[in-house]
Amino acid sequence: MQVRASVKRLSADCQIVKRRGVLYVICKKNPRLKQKQKCSPRNKTSMRRQNWRKRRCGAPYKSWKQR
């Protein structure tokens, strides 16, 4: 699957589908033409998750014995 900033139909058989807010191009006759649109997260919940991951990964690791 190709990940691109903008997707477009490369053949007449390609279909553009939107699933969970992400644009996909699906081609059943030629599966090599599959594409996915890479987009930055715009909703607040996904931004919160990213910030939580950054804080969690930046914290020093403690094993269960040190707690």
C-alpha positions as CSV (number, residue, x, y, z in Angstrom):
1,M,0.0,0.0,0.0
2,Q,1.3,3.4,-0.9
3,V,1.0,6.2,1.7
4,R,0.7,9.6,0.1
5,A,-0.3,13.2,1.0
6,S,-2.9,13.2,-1.7
7,V,-4.6,10.2,-3.4
8,K,-6.1,10.0,-6.8
9,R,-7.5,7.3,-9.1
10,L,-4.8,5.7,-11.2
11,S,-7.2,3.7,-13.3
12,A,-10.8,3.7,-14.2
13,D,-11.4,0.7,-11.9
14,C,-10.1,2.4,-8.7
15,Q,-12.6,3.3,-6.0
16,I,-12.1,6.0,-3.3
17,V,-13.4,5.0,0.1
18,K,-13.4,6.8,3.4
19,R,-13.0,4.6,6.5
20,R,-12.5,6.0,10.1
21,G,-11.7,9.4,8.6
22,V,-8.9,8.1,6.3
23,L,-9.1,8.1,2.5
24,Y,-8.2,4.9,0.8
25,V,-8.0,4.0,-2.9
26,I,-9.0,0.4,-3.6
27,C,-8.5,-1.3,-7.0
28,K,-9.7,-4.9,-7.3
29,K,-8.4,-5.5,-10.8
30,N,-4.8,-4.2,-10.0
31,P,-4.1,-4.4,-6.2
32,R,-0.8,-2.7,-6.7
33,L,-2.6,0.6,-7.0
34,K,-3.8,0.6,-3.4
35,Q,-3.3,4.0,-1.7
36,K,-3.9,5.6,1.7
37,Q,-3.9,9.3,2.5
38,K,-1.6,10.2,5.3
39,C,-3.2,13.0,7.3
40,S,-2.3,14.7,10.6
41,P,-4.6,14.0,13.5
42,R,-7.1,16.9,13.9
43,N,-9.4,15.8,16.7
44,K,-8.5,16.4,20.3
45,T,-8.7,12.8,21.5
46,S,-6.0,11.6,19.2
47,M,-3.8,14.6,20.2
48,R,-4.3,13.6,23.8
49,R,-3.3,10.1,23.1
50,Q,-0.1,11.2,21.3
51,N,0.8,13.5,24.2
52,W,0.2,10.7,26.7
53,R,2.5,8.4,24.7
54,K,5.2,11.1,24.7
55,R,5.0,11.6,28.4
56,R,4.9,7.9,29.1
57,C,7.8,7.1,26.8
58,G,9.9,10.0,28.2
59,A,9.6,8.8,31.8
60,P,12.4,6.6,33.2
61,Y,11.7,2.9,33.2
62,K,11.0,1.3,36.5
63,S,10.6,-2.4,36.9
64,W,8.0,-3.9,39.2
65,K,10.7,-4.6,41.8
66,Q,11.7,-0.9,42.1
67,R,8.1,0.3,42.7
